[in-house]
């Protein structure tokens, strides 16, 4: 059995309520809710894989479509020396080995301004979201394989929240198609 994970119900709007071979988990937005919900799920049951689907902002307007995310960083932390992206006790990057993918910058606020986008670019992020670092970190603590698929919903600047609200349903359709292609369901 696999665990299909999304932060919000709306990101699963194109998915059937039951998907053969998968249980479903909606965690809520942000790193804390993602960590809590996934930890509880992995404490309750064993899964062959965690499959995360969701939306992400792009830090480059040319970035579109669905992306396999294989590396995550936290853009909203700094260590005791003030180095951005460095947490005082967590690794700067969490990485999923075994396939090609992109880097996502995770933080606890919705990114919609040029200054934050530039800071994320400097850290090496191509996409931005609010949960992926937490999902990967938790799955790795349990030794459960994880795959993260993110559909670009907005350009993380200038009214991105308005763009996201309009785009989330279309992103869910793209994610459902990709899951169908990859998992045959």
ABEGO torsion letter per residue (X at the ends): XBBBBBABAAAAAABBABBBGBBBBBAEBEAAAAAAAAAAAAAABBBABBBBBEBBBBABAABBEBBBBABBBBAABBBAAGBBGBBAABBABBBBBGBBBBBBBBBABBBABAAAAAAAAAAGBABBBAAAAAAAAAAAAAGBBBBBBBBBABAGBGGAAAAAAAAAAAAAAAAAAAAAAAAGX
